[in-house]
Amino acid sequence: MEFIETILEFYWLILIVLSLVISFLAFSHIVTTKRDVRAAIGWSGVVWLAPYFGTLFYLLFGVNRIERKAARIRAGKAKTASAGKRGKTSTALSSTLLKRPEIRSHIRLMDAINDFPLVPGNTLDFLLNGEQAFSAMLKAIAGAKKSVGLQTFIFDYDQAGKMFADTLEAAVKRGVEVRVLVDTVGALYYRPSIIKVLKKRGVPVARFNRSLSPWRMAYLNLRNHRKILIVDGKLAFTGGMNIRQGNFQHGDQKKVIKDLHFQLSGPITTQLAEVFVTDWAFATDEILDEKTWLPKIPVERNQGNAYARGIADGPDEDAKKTRWAVFSALGMAQKSVTIMTPYFLPDRVLVSALNHAALRGVRVDILLPEKNNLKYVQWASKAQYGQVLEGGCNIYHSPPPFDHSKILIVDDRWLLLGSTNWDPRSFRLNFEFNVEVFNPALAGRLTRMVKKRIEKSEHITLEKIKAMPRIKRAAYGWFWLFSPYL
């Protein structure tokens, strides 16, 4: 009996020592890799209070393995991404607009954090809803001579998806090199899957971050939210629009989605092409030929009047570039800031930046959809309205249908367009792509469009928020607690 007790005590001792070692190793990884002190404290508590299960949970959901994989792929294939072609913005930019002190400071900051330079000679235009955007995109694919790269988060095989599938298949049959990249999570939104359909039709297609095993389930939180179409390396489309029937304004009004997309030409298209080529290599290990996919586009200032720069953002080495761009733009603002976004869950730092701009006398208008497709996100968002309104910002609710547009305009001369929402998922977890543009003509047109929508929208005031029943505000606050994970 004493022998058995001695053995049990020995095993218990081993388990205790092992748990301490495991917890210490996990804790060491947490405090050396986490940059958010709240996340570090939370994960530290998990691994120390539940050594075995807590450490396993941290390994599954707390470790950013994407960063290591991205580093390996980019290290081995950097030459395919034309790393040597990238550089800082030319100091010889002649535009009078870009010589303003606050703008020069912004450009210097963006040069410091971003691989892509600000390039002149671009032409950009915005496309409203599926009627304009899909028509232009399908026309571009149908006219492709050498290559078509399409990258999107959601690609439904509905009426809209079938149009794209047909046009992509026809391009392949013409001898055009076609590659389609769809996010793993986004591919689950519709059945049958567009992945299987395109494969049957002979269209090269891949999933980004395919993750079926429990060990890789953490990748479900790391979504490729980018929307890029690049044709012959010379004509590009990007923005926030997914490929789905709801983007058409006819049909079932309950499913209709308003959205914005953008068509780009000029040197900026090379930057979109580089992002696509790198993401395709990340997902498939295939190295695309530079001559076909990354043709040289000369910078000609008389070609277009927009200065533009791509911003590839993600949970890997590109982390927080969009946040820095937003902070800098808010600090650059002198007169006005106009925001359209479907999901509005800014953290404390972003709220402070918005309030700082408003308190300086800048008019800050934030246009959000009255009815959101994700109710719990909207409830969490409403819990933060008071924080933003107290600083002097304006919030408006646009009437249905649901508006998925994403744009930030500063002083009617600078704008940020792309796939990023104002929420923690977009700023911290997703792979996103945006473009910053200096172009008063385009910015002014978009501002006028937003103002027309604001005229038809409900102005949300601090008094209206305070007049809400306490139980409703408490319910919104409860959902707000989960905002970092929504």
HUDA-V46597 format. One record per run of one state. SS is the DSSP state (helix for helix, strand for strand, loop for the rest). FROM is the first residue (numbers start at 1). TO is the last residue. If there is no record, write none. Layout:
# HUDA-V46597
ss:SS from:FROM to:TO
ss:SS from:FROM to:TO
This chain:
# HUDA-V46597
ss:loop from:1 to:1
ss:helix from:2 to:33
ss:loop from:34 to:36
ss:helix from:37 to:49
ss:loop from:50 to:50
ss:helix from:51 to:61
ss:loop from:62 to:64
ss:helix from:65 to:81
ss:loop from:82 to:82
ss:helix from:83 to:85
ss:loop from:86 to:96
ss:helix from:97 to:99
ss:loop from:100 to:100
ss:helix from:101 to:113
ss:loop from:114 to:118
ss:strand from:119 to:128
ss:helix from:129 to:142
ss:loop from:143 to:146
ss:strand from:147 to:152
ss:loop from:153 to:154
ss:strand from:155 to:155
ss:loop from:156 to:158
ss:helix from:159 to:173
ss:loop from:174 to:176
ss:strand from:177 to:183
ss:loop from:184 to:185
ss:helix from:186 to:189
ss:loop from:190 to:193
ss:helix from:194 to:200
ss:loop from:201 to:204
ss:strand from:205 to:208
ss:loop from:209 to:213
ss:helix from:214 to:221
ss:loop from:222 to:223
ss:strand from:224 to:224
ss:loop from:225 to:227
ss:strand from:228 to:231
ss:loop from:232 to:234
ss:strand from:235 to:239
ss:loop from:240 to:242
ss:strand from:243 to:243
ss:loop from:244 to:244
ss:helix from:245 to:247
ss:loop from:248 to:256
ss:strand from:257 to:258
ss:loop from:259 to:259
ss:strand from:260 to:265
ss:loop from:266 to:267
ss:helix from:268 to:284
ss:loop from:285 to:289
ss:helix from:290 to:293
ss:loop from:294 to:305
ss:strand from:306 to:313
ss:loop from:314 to:320
ss:helix from:321 to:332
ss:loop from:333 to:335
ss:strand from:336 to:340
ss:loop from:341 to:343
ss:strand from:344 to:344
ss:loop from:345 to:347
ss:helix from:348 to:359
ss:loop from:360 to:362
ss:strand from:363 to:369
ss:loop from:370 to:374
ss:helix from:375 to:382
ss:loop from:383 to:384
ss:helix from:385 to:389
ss:loop from:390 to:393
ss:strand from:394 to:398
ss:loop from:399 to:401
ss:strand from:402 to:403
ss:loop from:404 to:406
ss:strand from:407 to:410
ss:loop from:411 to:413
ss:strand from:414 to:418
ss:loop from:419 to:421
ss:strand from:422 to:422
ss:loop from:423 to:423
ss:helix from:424 to:429
ss:loop from:430 to:430
ss:strand from:431 to:438
ss:loop from:439 to:439
ss:helix from:440 to:455
ss:loop from:456 to:457
ss:strand from:458 to:460
ss:loop from:461 to:461
ss:helix from:462 to:466
ss:loop from:467 to:469
ss:helix from:470 to:480
ss:loop from:481 to:482
ss:helix from:483 to:485
ss:loop from:486 to:486
